[in-house]
């Protein structure tokens, strides 16, 4: 009997953009401290890459929504 391909359901990396960003900042601080064991550095780097991609994807999705709301034109950000 053939085995079914092992596929995991799409599980988000983090619950929200803010949670992913906070975890990424903590991870970077731990890596930069120089006190992380070598074997954990690689897994930390991989996790950081996942978190960074998640954050970038969320920002891009929000930017796309803003473009739609602004009739296809992304307007410059101005703080008042």
URQUI-V139569 format. One record per backbone hydrogen bond with DSSP energy under -0.5 kcal/mol. CO is the residue of the C=O (numbers start at 0). NH is the residue of the N-H. Records with the same first field share a line. If there is no record, write none. Layout:
BEGIN
CO=NH  NH
END
This chain:
BEGIN
4=6
8=10
9=11
15=19
16=20
17=21
18=22
19=23
20=24
21=25
22=26
23=27
24=28
25=29
26=30
27=31
28=32
29=33  34
30=33
36=39  40
37=41
38=42
39=43
40=44
41=45
42=46
43=47
44=48
45=49
46=50
47=51
48=52
49=53
50=54
51=55
52=56
53=57
54=58
55=59
56=60
57=61
58=62
59=63
60=64
61=65
62=66
63=67
64=68
65=69
66=71  72
67=70
69=72
71=73
72=74
END
